[in-house]
Amino acid sequence: MGVEGLKLFDAHFHIIDYRFPIKPNQGYLPPPFSCKDYLKAMKEYHLTGGAVVSGSFQGFDTKYLLSALKELGDGFVGVAQLPANIADERIIHLHKSGIRAVRFNLRRGGSDTREHIEVFANRLHNLVGWHVELYAEARDLEELYPTLVKLPMCCIDHLGLSKAGFHQVLRLIENGKAYVKATGFGRLNFDVASAISQVVKVNPNALIFGTDLPSTRAPRPYSHQDLRLILEALNDPGLIDKVLYKNALELYRP
């Protein structure tokens, strides 16, 4: 199945711009990946927009993110890592500049810590309508479930990363309390097609697509074959439209 010209919203990718602060995470520094690099990589797709996601190596810096959103233009939004004590005025400014979510990187750090999730998530949602995104192992979601199920909305990166605990991802989306990203397939230790089929069976409105470009630290980077895998697993035009852009537009709506 071809991917050329396919309409999509890329719900998870990174821009790495060394004009702004980059700090090693666990000894790792990523190679540069500019907005021009990203758009060149996506030139074969009908790209309607996407979400620039802050990485562990970018910490709480938002200057790079605002610069990237300005360069990428309409349709693109940002996912920031922010300290829980950030002022309301700053949050409102970030929202007006295109930020739509806060990320808790529980696997690699660089974000605030898990004990702030509930209070911060509710504050952000009440103030500007944002949701929380989590980079976490699925096996850790059981412990987090009582917190996550009380949030207005959350989104789980990379299908939860591990087979162990994947049922917790399904449990969250079944309750309508979460989205999950079909991203980073090179990072996963389970059958992706089966996981995608399970997710859309439980809640077809919960799954969103992302390239994870430039696939920092992934054993295997994103390729067109990853998208083909999604198309073959879904095998339904209505579901494909939902997963490739409609569900994400609902999650990241202004």
Secondary structure as UniProt FT lines:
FT   TURN            4..5
FT   STRAND          7..13
FT   TURN            18..19
FT   TURN            26..27
FT   HELIX           35..41
FT   TURN            42..44
FT   STRAND          46..53
FT   HELIX           56..58
FT   TURN            59..60
FT   HELIX           63..72
FT   TURN            74..75
FT   STRAND          76..80
FT   TURN            84..85
FT   HELIX           88..96
FT   TURN            97..98
FT   STRAND          99..105
FT   TURN            106..108
FT   HELIX           114..116
FT   HELIX           117..128
FT   STRAND          131..135
FT   HELIX           138..140
FT   HELIX           141..148
FT   TURN            149..150
FT   STRAND          154..156
FT   HELIX           157..160
FT   TURN            164..165
FT   HELIX           166..174
FT   TURN            175..176
FT   STRAND          178..182
FT   HELIX           185..187
FT   HELIX           192..202
FT   TURN            204..205
FT   STRAND          207..209
FT   TURN            213..214
FT   TURN            216..217
FT   HELIX           224..234
FT   HELIX           237..241
FT   HELIX           242..246
FT   HELIX           247..251
//
